[in-house]
């Protein structure tokens, strides 16, 4: 009659594998939490920056022209950097310059159009945007455990 065969090495390896899996699970969860908090903090900074930009433009509408001209200069600078990559690509075989060229052109397109049009659209929405953005900022601050921002006091 054959009995139950017990191998101590297999049992020991199973215990070690379980411990390794538990530690790996903990490490991945810890890293995911940290990256999530970093992402939330970065999002909070972006929300605040957008809100400050729109509030500043709303307070002084003459600054809209300055804002547009500033971003036009930045746009031309980005396109200039992108154009500077073209001769290097032709002289050096080009394959290794395609990535940086596309990155700069993509950033230039974002800088020239998407960001500026987004800020102008938010400015057009007016107070509705400001209230919704403050609500998002307060909710994210509570999630991160920070003190919610208070509305500015009237002078």
HUHU-V719501 format. One record per run of one state. SS is the DSSP state (h for helix, s for strand, l for the rest). FROM is the first residue (numbers start at 0). TO is the last residue. If there is no record, write none. Layout:
BEGIN
ss: [SS/SS]
from: [FROM/FROM]
to: [TO/TO]
END
This chain:
BEGIN
ss: [l/h/l/h/l/h/l/h/l]
from: [0/7/59/62/91/94/125/126/144]
to: [6/58/61/90/93/124/125/143/154]
END
